[in-house]
């Protein structure tokens, strides 16, 4: 399988339920011989979803049929590119090579085709040659985001997170508004237990997208992991923000509040009783614990006794 550059290569917007329903309907129609193959492949491309096996199967069926291929007109080359990427993802390198060769003949010297050639080197596990190819392409176009991200993917595939971090930091100097890159960088820092650096990444994400609960939750967990009264008090605030942004439906954040409240109670012994941040812990703990028990009672009643016991221990 072609190495994925994880979240930094995914679509900027999540696929909606309506789009997903339409995609699944078209997929069933095509799989059952009901037509609409080209429309299905176009939808996959437009939504930027990963259905490599389907693209390889149905895209190849068009490319291998001269009549169907000719009917596409200029879109034939778009399909060649789409099938080439899907074939590399499925390790059908012969099919990928064939598609890329057709594109090389049609567009000699194309930088876009050059990216596909470098991807093929990746798929073959020729990491050094792929890196050289990407470096050469970046000399011609230093602002090619896709190539920057592929270099990060190679570093991750080789088990070199420090180099991936260095490359991502350089990338973010050019494209600082790329939320997916900030999130990827945060996760790389976490993999190396560099929690303060990861916290900075989540701060950037919260500043740019303050209504995304996932970022508040991740930031809260990093602060809780760092520890210390002040950090845990801050963590509790961001857990609470996650609960607020999700309409009280995030069980992980509710449990986080319980953990923070317990930790604050232990760490605040002997502190000023007028410290409102510290004394608010018992009340928040009770509210969050009640919400968690209610959630478990509705969705996992067989686990209710276990979670209730754990919550009681946190209160002691």
N, C-alpha and C positions, 0 to 999 in steps of 0.2 A: 504494500500500500504506500502511496505517495505520502511523505511526511507532511502533516498538517501544521500550519502556523497558528493553530488553535483559534482563540477568540479574535485575534487581530486580523483574521481573514474572513470572518463571518459578515453577513449583511449588516448594514447600519441599523436597519429596522427589523424587528421580529416579524415573522410571517403571521398574519392575522388568521383567526379561525376560519373566516370566509375563504381566504386564499388557500388555506390548507385543505378545506373541504373540496374546493374546486380541483385542486391538484390531485387529490385522492380519487375523485370521480373520474377525471381524465385518465389517470393511471389504470383504473379498473377497466375503463372502456378500451384503452389501447391493448392491455394485456389479454383482453377477451376478443381481440380482432375487430373491434367496433370502429376503427379509424381514429383520426385525430392525433396521429403520431407527431406530426410537426408542431401542432399547437401545444402538445404536452411538453415537447422538448424546449419550446420557446418559453413556456411558463416556468419550467425548472431554471432556465437561464435567467429570466427576469427576477425571480424570487431569490436567486442565489442559494438554492437549497442543494444538498448533497445526495444525489440519487445515482451514484456512479454506475452501478450494475444495470439499472434501467436505461440510462443514457447510452451506455456501451451497446446494449442489446438492440434498442430501437433505433439509435442513431446509425449503427452499422447496417441495419436493414435498409435504410434509405441510401446510404453511401454505396452499398453494394448493388443497388438497382439503378442502372444507368438512366432509365426513364424518370424515376422519382428524383434522382440526383439532379438531372437537367432541369426539372420543373422548379427547383429551388432558385435558380438564377444565381445572383451574387451571394445569397444566403448559404450556398454550398460550402463556402470557405469558413463561415461562422460555425457551421455544423462540424466541419473537419477539426476546428480548434476545440469545440466542446467535446467531441468524441475522443480526441487525443488526450485531453486532461482526464476524462473518465477512464480511459484505457490504462493510463499510468496509475491511477488510483486502484485499479483492479489487477495491476501487474500483468496486463496484456500488452507487453512492450512492443510486440510485433505490430499490433494494430496502431499503437501510438506512433511508432516510427513511420508507418505508411501514411498516416494523416499528416504528420509533420513534413514528410518528403513532398507531398502534394502541395502543401502551403509554401515550402521553400521554392518550388518550381514556379508557383504563381506570384510569389512576392519575394524575389531574391533580395537579400540584404535587409529584410524587415526586422526591426528591433522586437516587434511583437512575436514574430516567429522565433527570434533569438531567445526570448524568454522560455518558449516551449522547449527549445533544444536544451536549455539549462535544466528545465524541469525533468526532462528525460534522463539527463545525467544523474539527477537526484534519485529518480526512480530506480536507476541501475546501481545505486549505492556508490557512485563515483563522486564523493563529497568534495574532494579537492578540486576536481575539474569543474564541478558545478559552481563552486565558490569563485574560481577564476573567471568563469563565464559571466557570473553576476557582477563581479567587480568591473569587468570590461564594459558591460552594459551601463553600469552606473557612471562610468567616466563620460559616456555620451549623454546621459540624462540623470543627473544627481537627484532629481526630484521624483523618480519613479518609486512610488510607495510599495507596489507589489514586490519589486526586487528587494527593497530593504527588508520587507517582511519574510521573504524566502531565506535571506541570509540569517535572520533570527531563527527560523525553523531549522536550518541546518545545524546551527550551534546547539540547539536543544536536542536534536537527533543524535549528535555526537556526545551528549552528556557534558556540555560545557556551558552551564548556566551563567557563569561570570562573563563569558564573552557575549552571550545573548543579552545580558543586562547592559553591557557596554554599547552594543549595537542599538538596543532599544532607546537608550538615553540619547544617543546621537540622532536617532530617528525623531524623537520627540522634540529635539531642538529645532527641527524643520517643520514638524507637524504636531504642534502641542495641543491641538484640539481633537486629536484622535483618542476617543474614550476607550476604545478597545485596546489600544496600545498601552495606555496607563494601567488598565486592569491586568493585562498580561504581565507588565513590569512588576506590579504588586505581587502577583502570584509567584513570579521568579524570586523576588526578594523573600517571600515567605518560605519558599523551598530551601533557602539558605539561612533561615531563621534571622533574617535582617528585618526585624519587626518595625523599627523606627522608620526605615526607608519605605517599607510597605505602607505604613500609616500615612506618610507624605503623599503617596500615590492616591490613596483613597480620599485624602483631603482635597486633592485636585479634582477628583471625580465628583465629590459632593458639591464643590463650588460650581462646577460646570453643569451638573445635573442634580440639583437638590431634591427632586421629587422621586428619584429612583431608590426604592427601599433596599435593594440589594447592596448598594454602596454603604448605606448607613449601617447595615447589619455587619458587613465585612469589616468596616472601620471599628465598630464596637468590639468585635472579636479580637482584633489586633490589639486594641487598648487593654482589653481584659487580660490578654496573654502577656503584655508588657508588665502589667501589675503595678502595685502602689495605689494608695488611697485615691489620689487625684485622678489617675488614669482610669481606675475602676468606676469612680463617680462619673467621669465623662463617658465611659462605656455604657453605663446605665442610661444616660441621656440619649445616646444614639440607638440603643435597643428600644427605648421608649418611642423614639422618632420612627423606627421601623414599624412598631406596632400601630402607631398612628397612621402612617402612610398605607398600611395594608388593611386598615379597618379592623384591627385587632385579630387578624387571622394568621399571623406568623407565629407559630408555636415555638420555633427556635429562638425568636426574639423574646418571647414571654419567659422561656426558661432562662435566657440570658439575664433578664431582670432579676429573677430569683437568685441566680448565682451571684450577681453583683451585690444584691441586697445582703446576702449572707456574708460575702467577703468584706463589705464595708462595715458591717456590724462587728466583725472580728477585728478588723484593722483600726477601727475608730475608738476602741476602748481607751478611755483616759483622755479623749479629745474633748474639746469644748462642747457641752451639750446644746449650746445655742447654734451650732453648725447645722444649718437647715438642710444642706446637701446630705449630711450623714444621718440625721434624724428622720428624713423622709423614707429611708430604706424599709422599715417595717411595714409602712402603709403600702408602698409599691409592691413589696413582696407578697402581701396578702391578696392584693388585687390580681397580680400576675398569676399567682398560684391557683386562685379560683378559676381564672380563665383557662389555664392549662388543664385543670381537672375536668372542666366542662367540655373542653375539646376532646379529651381522651374518653370521657363518658359517652360522647356521641359517636366517635370514630374508631376507638379501640378499647371497648369496655373491658376486655380481658386483661388489658395492661393498666387499668385504673388503679388497682390496689398497689401495684409496683411504683407507679409515679407518685401516688399520694404518700407512700412511705418515704420516697426520696425527698419530696418537698418538705415533709415534717422534719427530716434530718437537717435540711438547710436552715430551718427556722431555729434550731436549737443552738 
